[in-house]
Structures are given as C-alpha cells and as structure tokens.
Amino acid sequence: MRTSSNIRSTVFIALFAALFIVMSAIQIKVGSYVPITLQTLAVTLAGAILGPRKSFISLWIVIALTATGLPLLSGRGGLETLTGATGGFIFAFPFCALLIGFATQVLFRSEALMRNRIVGFIALFVVFELFGSFLTYVPGVPWLMHVTGLDFGKAMTAGCYPYLPGDAIKSFVAAVIVLSLKPYILRIQSSIHSAQDGSSQVHTTI
C-alpha cells in the first residue's frame, strides 16, 4: 500500500513537471526579453493541486534538468537559459508554487470561506494573483535589470506591465479549475500525503 502511494506521488510530480514544460512551449513574443507563456498557470495549478512540498519538488526537477542542457523551457536549456533575462522568474516559480500550496490548503480548511462559492472563488483568485503573478516580479524584474542594464522604469515596461492582464486571466482560469475540482484535489492530496506520512513512519522506525 505504501509502495502504491509512493508511485502515485511520483507520477503526479512527473505529471506536473511535464505540464510546466508543455506550458513553457506555448509562448507569444512580446518585446525582446520576456515572452508571454502559460508557465504561471502551470505553477498555480501545481501548487494548488499537489500541495506545497510536491509542487516545489516538481518545478525544481524541471530547473535541474534544464541546467544539464535539456531544452525544456520554451525549447531552450543550459545554464545560459537559467541565468538569462528570465532567470529571476524561473527561479521564483518553485517558491510561488510552495506558497500557493500552503495558502490553498488553508483556504480549503476554512469552511467559512469555502461554504460560499463566490467568496471561495474570490479568495482563490487573490491568492493566485498574489503568489502566482505578483511574487514572480519581485526577483524577476531586478534580475532583468541586472542582465540587460535597463533602468527600473524600462524593466517594468519590458518585464511586468504588459503581462498583468494575462496574469489576471490565468489566475481567473486557475481559480475556476481549482474550485470545480476541489473534491478531487483533496483526494489527490490525501493520497500523496499518505505516501509522505508512510515514508516518515519508516524512517522513524529505522
């Protein structure tokens, strides 16, 4: 039973790593530095569905494999991709998923918020916008400034302002999906956590 749970956990981690890679390949060029992609949607769904720990691991696996040279991020790979103009955004993603995972679990445990679907939707949307969108710009824009030499105003124009409407749409879509799939998400997280708990018990026994 424990082996089955561990396999299920590994499958979900790999599945969302693959989803992130696929979402990275869907892009629209905007300017010279930062393309529009569906990466933040994948990050948000990973955090909300897998939970904090598994989503963090899932995205770090993609980053680690990219560092070895595999072309996993929009068809590009290698250290030059991770240290390029979008490097700040890339390294922010696992932490965004981590915080989204924690926040979503808190919301799901709040009967007062989730009892009303409209209130629950708004709460999820705010969490996804805060941790799935705004947080990425905290390291993303300064790193863009560092790599390109742009000043703050130009970096915000090149790497932030044009993307905010799309981020809001992705947060909206993610909130709809997560709220609609809440019973299944709780079931997935329960099965994943049972694998984690079983592993902890084994280490304690040993």
Residue pairs with C-beta under 8 A, 6 or more apart in sequence:
1 198
2 195
2 198
2 199
2 202
5 191
5 192
5 194
5 195
5 198
6 195
6 198
6 199
8 191
8 192
8 195
9 54
9 191
9 192
9 195
9 196
12 49
12 50
12 54
12 58
12 188
12 192
13 50
13 54
13 57
13 58
13 61
14 58
14 61
16 42
16 45
16 46
16 49
16 50
16 54
16 55
16 58
16 59
17 58
17 59
17 61
17 62
19 42
19 45
19 46
20 39
20 42
20 43
20 46
20 58
20 59
20 62
20 93
21 62
21 72
21 73
22 42
23 37
23 38
23 39
23 41
23 42
24 37
24 38
24 39
24 42
24 72
24 73
24 74
25 74
25 75
26 37
26 38
27 35
27 36
27 37
27 74
28 35
28 36
28 37
29 35
29 36
30 36
30 162
30 163
31 158
31 162
32 158
33 85
33 86
33 144
33 148
33 158
33 159
34 85
34 86
34 89
34 140
34 144
34 158
34 159
34 163
35 74
36 162
36 163
36 166
37 74
38 170
39 89
39 93
40 93
40 96
40 132
40 133
40 136
40 167
40 170
41 170
41 173
41 174
43 55
43 59
43 93
43 96
43 97
43 100
43 132
44 96
44 97
44 100
44 128
44 132
44 170
44 171
44 174
45 174
45 177
45 178
46 55
46 58
46 59
46 97
47 55
47 96
47 97
47 98
47 99
47 100
47 101
47 104
47 131
47 132
48 100
48 101
48 104
48 124
48 128
48 174
48 178
48 185
49 55
49 178
49 181
49 185
49 188
49 189
50 58
50 97
50 101
50 188
50 189
50 192
51 101
51 104
51 105
51 189
51 192
51 193
52 97
52 98
52 99
52 100
52 101
52 102
52 105
53 98
53 101
53 196
54 101
54 192
55 94
55 97
55 98
55 100
55 101
56 94
56 95
56 97
56 98
56 101
58 97
59 93
59 94
59 97
60 94
62 72
62 73
63 82
63 90
63 91
63 93
63 94
65 72
65 77
66 72
66 73
66 77
66 78
66 81
66 82
67 77
67 78
67 79
67 82
68 77
69 77
69 78
70 77
71 77
73 81
73 90
81 87
81 90
82 90
82 91
83 147
84 147
85 143
85 144
85 147
85 148
85 159
86 140
86 144
87 143
87 147
88 139
88 140
88 141
88 142
88 143
88 144
89 136
89 137
89 139
89 140
89 143
91 139
92 135
92 136
92 138
92 139
92 140
93 136
95 135
96 131
96 132
96 135
96 136
99 131
99 135
100 127
100 128
100 131
100 132
103 127
103 131
104 124
104 127
104 178
105 189
107 113
107 114
107 120
107 123
107 124
107 127
108 114
108 182
108 185
108 186
113 119
113 120
113 123
114 120
114 182
117 179
120 179
121 175
121 176
121 179
124 174
124 175
124 178
124 179
125 171
125 172
125 175
128 170
128 171
128 174
128 175
129 167
129 168
129 171
132 167
132 170
132 171
132 174
133 164
133 167
133 168
133 170
133 171
137 159
137 160
140 159
140 160
141 152
141 155
141 156
141 159
141 160
142 155
144 150
144 155
144 158
144 159
145 151
145 152
145 155
148 155
148 158
150 158
178 185
